[in-house]
């Protein structure tokens, strides 16, 4: 029924017992939890963050590291819930999912995908190889910044960008390479949206 703001610290219930369901952070009866930092280690990782199914409550994550748990894909809820605040994303390293703010310059696949979903202006900071096409549904302005986007392991052939809505504007020099493990490679597929190309090299 109240509000908790967590800015740091370590929260754990490891060693609690053999039960298959131990909540670590729990919201109930209109309670609100805001997580801005800290480390979270749960005896049963799926239940690191949980909301009561029958009463109102909110969990908003803007930071922190979670062992074995992605707060953007929380299976405690049905349907699966995204507890991560808009403008933030989670990236996994060494078993921990860490939530960070999306910056103007993206430096990882996870940050790129989160930024594309949010829309707006994006600058590539590194070369990125996507597992499959990034689906564009909102207005996005992308500065290639002399970097390269590829889908070298992709078997679908839907492009590096599959634009189904909004406008994708591409600026600056850099490369969008649609080569993949398929017979229908495209760099960009405009499929209901709009693409504006102001620079770059496009190849398959």
N, C-alpha and C positions, 0 to 999 in steps of 0.2 A: 503493500500500500504506500510505501514511501519511495525515496530515490536514493540510489547509491552511485557515486562517481569514483571510479578507480583510476588513479593516475600512475600507479607503480606498485611494486611489491611482488611477492611470490605467493601464489594461492595453490594449494595442493590438498588432496585427500588420499594420496597413495598410502596403501597399507590399511585401508579401512576394513577390508575383509574380502570374502569370496563372492559377495552379491554381484549380479550382472548389471546393476543399475545404481550408480552413485552420481547424483548431481553435484557439480562444483559451484556454479553460479546459477541462481534460480529466481525467476520473476513470477509473482502471483498477486492477485487482487489489485490490479492497477499499478503494481510496483514497476519502477523504471530503473534500469541498470545502464550506465554509460561507462564504457571501458576505453580509456585513452592510453593505457600503458600497463606494463606488468607481465609476469610470466604465469601461465596457467597449465597445471599438470593434474590430470584427472585419473583416478583409479580405473574408470571406464570412459575412455576418451570421447565416445559418441555423446556422452552426457555432460561435456564440459560446460556448455551453456544450454539452458532449458527454460521454456515458459510453460506454465500450467495450461493444460488443454481447455479448461472450462472457464477460466477467469481472465480478464484483460491484464496485459503486462507487456512491457517493451524491453528489448535488449538492443543497444546500439554500440557498435564497435568502431573505434577510430584509431586503435593502436593495440599493442600487446603481442605476445608470442604464445602460441597454443600448441602443446605437444600432441601430435597425432590427430589434430582437429582443425578443419577449415571452417571458420565462422561464416563464410560466404555460402557454404553448402551444408547447412546443419540438418542432419537426419533425425534430430530429436523432434522436429516438427513435421506435420503432414498436411499439405505438401511440404517438401524440403524448403527451408527458410534461408534467406540471406540476411544475416544480422549486421553486415558491414555497411557503414554509412555511405551515402552517395559521395563520390569524390575520393574514395579510398579503395584499396584492393589488398588481397592476401597473396603472399609468395611463400613457397615451401623451400626449406633448406635444412638438411640434417634432421628431418622429422618434425621440425617446428614450422607452423604457419605463422608468419609475421604480417601484421596489418600495417600498411603505410599509406600516406597520402599520395594521390596521383599528382605528379609534377608536370610542368609544361614540356619537359624533355623526358621521353620514356626510355628506360635502360634495361628492360627485360620483356619477355613475351607476356608475362602475367600483367605487367603494367600497361603494355600496349593494348591488350584485349580489354582491360578495364577502361582505359581512356577512350577507345573506340565505342564502347557501349555507352559511355557518358556523353560523347560528342564534344564538339568545340575544336580548339586549335591544339595540334600535337606536333612535336618535333622529335624525330628519331635521334637517339643518342648513341645507338650501337646497331650493328648488323643483327637481324633477327630472322630465324628460320621457323616458320609456322608449321604446325602439324597438318593443318588443313586451312581452307579459305576463311578469312575473317569476314563475317557477314555484317554489312553496313546498313543500318536502319535509320540513322540520324545524320544531321549535317556535321561533317567532319572536314577540317582543313589540315592536311598533312604536309609538313616540310620534310622532304627526304634527307636533307642535311648531309648529302654525299654518302649516305649509308645504303645498304642493300636489304631488301625483303625477298625471301624465297619460300618455297614450299617443296623442298627436295624429296621429302618422304611421303608426300600426299598421293593417295591412290584415287581420289575422286575427280580431280581435274576441274574444280569449280573456280580456279583462279587464286591469286593471292588475296584479292578483294572480290567478294560477291555482293554487289550493291543492290539491295532490294527496296530501299526507301531512303529518303533524304538525299543530300548531295555530298559526294566525295570530291573535294578539290585537292589536287596534288601539286605542290610547289617545290622549287629547288631542284638541285641536281642529285642524282642517286639512281638506284636500279630497283625495278620491280620485276623479278624473274619468276615466271610461272612454271618452270620446269619441275616435273614431279614424276612419280612412278605410276604414270597413267598414259592413256592414248589421246587425251583431250586437254592438253595443258593450255591454260590462259593466264595472262598476267592480271587482267581485270574483266569481270563479267558484270555488265550493267543489265539488271534484270528487274526493272520496275523503278529504279532510282535514277539518279543523274550523276555523271562523272565529268569533271572539268580538269583537263590536264594542262598545266602551265609549264612543266619541265620534267626532266627525268628521262631514263632509258627503260624501255619496256620490252621484255623478251620472253620467249619460251624455248 
